[in-house]
Amino acid sequence: MNHTLYPWQVPAWQQLARLREFLPHAILFHGPEGIGKTAFVERFAQSLLCETPATDGQACGQCISCGWFTQYSHPDYRRVRPEVLDENADAEDEDTAEPADVKKSSAKSAKAPSKEIKIDQIRALADFMNISTHRRGKRVIVLYPAEALNTIAANSLLKTLEEPGPDTVFLLVSSGIDRLLPTILSRCRKFALTIPSRDEALHWLEAQNIDDAEAWLCEQGGAPLTALALAQAGSRETMDEFLSQLARPTIDGALKTADRLQKIPTLELVAWLQRWLYDLFSVKLCGRIRYYPRYRKELAALAGKADIGALLAALKGANDRRAIAQHPLSAKLFIEDMLLDYSTIFS
């Protein structure tokens, strides 16, 4: 668990501190991926349960309550998230967590952990909320990512939010509030967590001893935690192979790339394509590049061959693919189709 705020979160914490006196029963924290939303919210949850908080509202880290919290054993705290995040022991933040590999038994394949928040997880909160708090303080429930709620679970949560128990605070986290039910949005106080400035994020990444920090930051749209995770994972070679195919699209290259990269999460590949198409469109309109400045020459050359209408259609197609990228019937065929469709822009 992250015990300190990231530098770019300090202003948000100060703003949040002003809500404490009239704390709403449900707060929805929303913002881009890769900025540490979950770490921020869990830090806030700990502060609400802390028995001797500091003057700035942060948890002391020393009391019994803080000790329980850091061990995820506080009797007045519950964390609700998809099973797939629980499978990864290091997945403390949904912004950077990646699904763990599912081990298969020789006798019978293990059931893949769910990527959704299910109805049983919401129903399990009923008993928790119907008993008195252990320390006669608040009862805190952190739920993330909120967009992982399936339809039945979302409706069940809605009923709970309509009639919250006494001294109960819900803290929801989302990277895509447009995917939440309007009725859930209307019952939460929305609190935006913004992406840090380029200089602030770059300074932080450099302090983590990341080589080529600026390139990593640009490629992740300014999200420092995602940039850090990918840099430490050594994903440069894989990304460069994919981007090289986008820079010089051919049918043969598309088939070979799909074969070599079929084990890479398709959602990640779609995200790289979306950013590439955004840069192509931006270069075409105003000559600016946001994500891939290392490929300035290639992007400029391709933009000269592409039609605006074709680029817009490709952007829409990439958005549609993102919606099904986590559940492709065949990863290889999915990538082949995506790259072949992309190559038609320049035919």
VOGU-3710 file (C-alpha; in Angstrom, 3 decimals, decimal comma):
1> mnhtlypwqv> 0,000/0,000/0,000  1,215/3,492/-0,840  1,561/5,436/2,420  2,294/8,854/0,934  0,676/11,129/-1,581  2,237/11,601/-4,981  3,491/15,195/-5,419  0,765/16,113/-7,907  -1,958/14,982/-5,478  -1,232/17,492/-2,723
11> pawqqlarlr> -3,563/20,243/-4,085  -6,377/17,683/-4,483  -5,852/16,519/-0,895  -6,110/20,084/0,368  -9,327/20,546/-1,587  -10,703/17,275/-0,229  -9,896/18,314/3,334  -12,477/21,086/3,019  -15,207/18,460/2,487  -14,558/16,683/5,772
21> eflphailfh> -16,831/18,860/7,872  -19,826/18,050/5,653  -18,711/14,713/4,252  -21,175/13,243/1,723  -22,143/9,591/2,040  -20,664/8,758/-1,379  -17,813/10,342/-3,330  -16,871/9,351/-6,874  -13,201/10,043/-7,624  -12,609/10,162/-11,357
31> gpegigktaf> -9,750/10,959/-13,711  -7,378/9,472/-16,304  -5,675/6,126/-15,828  -2,159/6,023/-14,470  -2,237/8,962/-12,041  -2,680/7,097/-8,751  -6,394/7,528/-8,073  -6,762/4,344/-6,048  -3,708/5,033/-3,909  -5,128/8,504/-3,201
41> verfaqsllc> -8,549/7,138/-2,253  -7,164/4,405/-0,001  -5,035/7,018/1,706  -8,201/9,064/2,273  -10,065/5,996/3,561  -7,294/5,377/6,075  -7,457/8,989/7,227  -11,210/8,685/7,851  -10,602/5,698/10,125  -7,461/7,041/11,805
51> etpatdgqac> -7,843/7,842/15,517  -5,200/10,586/15,617  -5,042/12,235/12,172  -2,510/14,985/11,458  -3,530/18,622/11,117  -3,661/18,292/7,330  -6,060/15,352/7,661  -3,589/12,616/6,754  -3,535/9,384/8,729  -0,956/9,164/11,498
61> gqciscgwft> 0,189/5,698/10,493  0,836/4,820/14,153  -2,505/4,161/15,856  -4,208/0,776/16,150  -6,661/1,706/13,437  -3,869/2,536/10,974  -2,149/-0,739/11,815  -5,290/-2,685/10,997  -5,827/-0,701/7,819  -2,367/-1,320/6,391
71> qyshpdyrrv> -2,915/-5,047/6,936  -6,346/-4,884/5,257  -7,897/-6,185/8,463  -9,738/-3,123/9,757  -13,203/-4,266/10,906  -14,815/-1,030/9,649  -13,255/-1,084/6,188  -14,131/-3,027/3,049  -12,482/-2,976/-0,372  -14,554/-4,118/-3,354
81> rpevldenad> -12,806/-4,838/-6,641  -12,766/-7,492/-9,388  -11,300/-10,910/-8,628  -8,627/-10,389/-11,282  -7,046/-7,641/-9,186  -7,001/-9,885/-6,120  -5,127/-12,491/-8,176  -2,241/-10,042/-8,541  -0,653/-9,418/-5,153  0,979/-6,227/-6,452
91> aededtaepa> -2,222/-4,744/-7,871  -2,738/-2,033/-5,294  -3,766/0,479/-7,946  -6,130/-0,262/-10,793  -4,363/2,433/-12,810  -1,320/0,237/-13,373  -2,447/-3,252/-12,437  -2,338/-5,932/-15,094  -4,272/-9,193/-14,869  -2,226/-12,055/-13,483
101> dvkkssaksa> -1,730/-15,154/-15,610  -4,172/-17,893/-14,760  -2,446/-21,173/-14,003  -4,010/-24,266/-15,515  -4,278/-27,595/-13,769  -3,301/-30,666/-15,739  -6,600/-32,252/-14,793  -8,910/-29,308/-15,233  -8,458/-25,722/-16,348  -8,873/-23,229/-13,534
111> kapskeikid> -11,680/-20,769/-13,906  -10,361/-17,379/-14,987  -10,810/-14,700/-12,308  -13,601/-12,264/-13,108  -12,852/-8,793/-14,443  -16,242/-7,594/-13,197  -17,569/-6,570/-9,800  -20,413/-9,031/-9,207  -23,721/-8,910/-7,399  -22,473/-11,225/-4,620
121> qiraladfmn> -19,761/-8,733/-3,733  -22,346/-5,954/-3,317  -24,745/-8,157/-1,379  -21,924/-9,109/0,996  -21,829/-5,480/2,126  -25,291/-5,797/3,700  -24,099/-7,685/6,773  -21,125/-5,352/7,085  -23,390/-2,298/7,172  -25,946/-3,793/9,535
131> isthrrgkrv> -23,619/-4,165/12,501  -22,251/-1,459/14,758  -18,852/-0,036/13,924  -16,034/-1,553/15,930  -14,430/1,718/17,038  -17,637/3,805/17,112  -16,395/5,798/14,160  -17,054/5,725/10,440  -17,558/2,716/8,229  -15,689/3,059/4,892
141> ivlypaealn> -16,169/1,149/1,640  -13,769/1,652/-1,290  -14,936/0,328/-4,681  -12,824/0,333/-7,839  -12,913/0,517/-10,724  -16,560/1,514/-10,615  -16,984/0,863/-14,340  -16,259/-2,828/-13,624  -19,680/-3,166/-11,959  -21,848/-5,431/-14,056
151> tiaansllkt> -25,439/-4,356/-14,637  -26,966/-6,378/-11,792  -24,276/-5,311/-9,330  -24,662/-1,656/-10,360  -28,407/-1,757/-9,703  -27,838/-3,389/-6,335  -25,280/-0,740/-5,394  -27,760/1,940/-6,439  -30,246/0,711/-3,847  -27,541/0,826/-1,184
161> leepgpdtvf> -26,556/4,365/-2,154  -30,201/5,447/-1,933  -30,430/4,307/1,691  -26,898/4,378/3,139  -26,341/3,172/6,665  -25,384/5,602/9,431  -21,748/6,757/9,459  -21,123/4,870/6,208  -18,975/6,443/3,497  -18,640/5,033/-0,019
171> llvssgidrl> -15,533/5,992/-1,986  -15,796/4,989/-5,648  -12,957/5,247/-8,186  -13,399/5,464/-11,949  -11,337/6,085/-15,055  -14,462/6,280/-17,216  -17,494/7,825/-15,550  -19,288/7,854/-18,911  -19,667/4,075/-18,448  -21,512/4,393/-15,126
181> lptilsrcrk> -25,264/4,496/-14,634  -26,552/8,089/-14,542  -28,461/7,173/-11,379  -25,216/6,198/-9,636  -23,580/9,423/-10,767  -26,470/11,435/-9,377  -26,069/9,879/-5,920  -22,345/10,585/-5,586  -20,394/13,748/-5,016  -17,978/13,843/-7,958
191> faltipsrde> -14,347/14,691/-7,246  -11,951/15,085/-10,185  -8,336/13,980/-9,946  -6,357/15,550/-12,774  -3,255/14,500/-14,621  -0,060/16,197/-13,413  1,696/18,855/-15,458  4,322/17,611/-17,889  7,189/19,116/-15,884  5,925/17,687/-12,589
201> alhwleaqni> 5,419/14,203/-14,031  8,760/14,260/-15,821  10,605/15,369/-12,698  9,003/12,532/-10,722  9,850/9,919/-13,365  13,453/11,062/-13,541  13,637/10,746/-9,748  12,670/7,074/-10,214  15,785/6,649/-12,401  13,806/6,004/-15,581
211> ddaeawlceq> 15,854/6,309/-18,777  14,203/8,162/-21,658  11,528/9,370/-19,229  10,164/12,004/-21,593  9,443/9,482/-24,356  7,718/7,102/-21,946  5,620/9,938/-20,534  4,544/11,163/-23,972  3,613/7,664/-25,108  1,343/7,226/-22,092
221> ggapltalal> -0,410/10,551/-22,557  1,263/12,161/-19,539  0,262/9,414/-17,057  3,368/8,958/-14,867  2,439/5,688/-13,144  1,647/3,903/-16,401  4,859/5,253/-17,897  6,805/3,970/-14,891  5,170/0,526/-15,018  5,892/0,038/-18,730
231> aqagsretmd> 9,449/1,357/-18,471  10,206/-1,025/-15,608  8,557/-3,911/-17,465  10,883/-3,398/-20,427  8,076/-3,015/-22,962  10,066/-0,818/-25,369  10,996/-3,601/-27,782  7,401/-4,814/-28,077  6,030/-1,312/-28,510  8,627/-0,419/-31,135
241> eflsqlarpt> 7,823/-3,524/-33,159  4,136/-2,587/-33,178  4,791/1,079/-33,966  7,225/0,147/-36,740  4,420/-1,771/-38,427  2,146/1,266/-38,097  4,889/3,492/-39,510  5,413/1,207/-42,556  2,132/-0,658/-43,042  2,206/-3,728/-45,275
251> idgalktadr> 0,004/-6,795/-45,510  2,894/-9,191/-44,942  4,122/-7,099/-42,004  0,664/-7,060/-40,451  0,437/-10,860/-40,513  3,922/-11,348/-39,071  3,363/-8,729/-36,349  0,059/-10,319/-35,340  1,763/-13,694/-35,037  4,602/-12,360/-32,877
261> lqkiptlelv> 2,474/-10,133/-30,627  -0,565/-12,379/-30,105  0,370/-12,913/-26,436  0,433/-9,171/-25,709  -2,857/-7,950/-24,143  -4,988/-6,804/-27,081  -6,365/-3,895/-25,057  -2,831/-2,530/-24,781  -2,263/-2,795/-28,536  -5,530/-1,036/-29,291
271> awlqrwlydl> -4,521/1,794/-26,949  -1,213/2,196/-28,801  -3,082/2,299/-32,119  -5,565/4,881/-30,828  -2,726/7,186/-29,780  -0,985/6,703/-33,128  -4,175/7,575/-35,022  -4,679/10,618/-32,799  -1,166/11,805/-33,692  -1,821/11,184/-37,399
281> fsvklcgrir> -5,008/13,217/-37,235  -3,297/15,987/-35,263  -0,365/16,154/-37,690  -2,794/16,289/-40,593  -4,721/19,205/-39,093  -2,106/21,295/-37,294  1,265/19,595/-37,431  1,373/18,714/-33,717  2,364/15,408/-32,116  1,351/14,403/-28,602
291> yypryrkela> 2,210/10,753/-28,066  4,987/9,644/-30,418  7,455/12,477/-31,132  10,116/9,819/-31,879  8,181/9,023/-35,046  7,721/12,582/-36,280  9,021/11,923/-39,808  6,993/8,752/-40,271  3,808/10,367/-38,976  4,249/13,385/-41,246
301> alagkadiga> 4,757/11,154/-44,299  1,709/9,017/-43,527  -0,464/12,051/-42,766  0,272/13,330/-46,265  -1,154/10,121/-47,759  -4,225/9,858/-45,537  -7,671/11,302/-46,133  -9,372/13,104/-43,225  -12,493/11,001/-43,618  -10,484/7,781/-43,551
311> llaalkgand> -8,682/8,873/-40,383  -11,954/9,699/-38,661  -13,367/6,303/-39,646  -10,210/4,603/-38,336  -10,485/6,433/-35,014  -14,090/5,316/-34,650  -13,111/1,761/-35,570  -10,375/1,740/-32,939  -12,863/2,925/-30,317  -15,218/0,114/-31,287
321> rraiaqhpls> -12,396/-2,417/-31,060  -11,460/-1,215/-27,603  -14,920/-2,213/-26,362  -14,290/-5,868/-27,278  -10,505/-6,016/-26,920  -10,595/-7,819/-23,574  -12,657/-10,681/-24,979  -11,341/-11,491/-28,481  -12,235/-14,945/-29,825  -8,712/-15,141/-31,250
331> aklfiedmll> -6,036/-12,620/-30,301  -4,053/-13,303/-33,476  -7,035/-12,782/-35,782  -8,066/-9,698/-33,815  -4,625/-8,101/-34,294  -4,455/-9,131/-37,961  -7,823/-7,557/-38,691  -6,879/-4,390/-36,800  -3,580/-3,925/-38,651  -4,981/-4,821/-42,085
341> dystifs> -7,854/-2,390/-41,573  -5,356/0,290/-40,579  -3,296/-0,267/-43,749  -6,323/0,510/-45,948  -6,124/4,161/-44,832  -3,124/4,601/-47,125  -4,289/2,460/-50,060
//
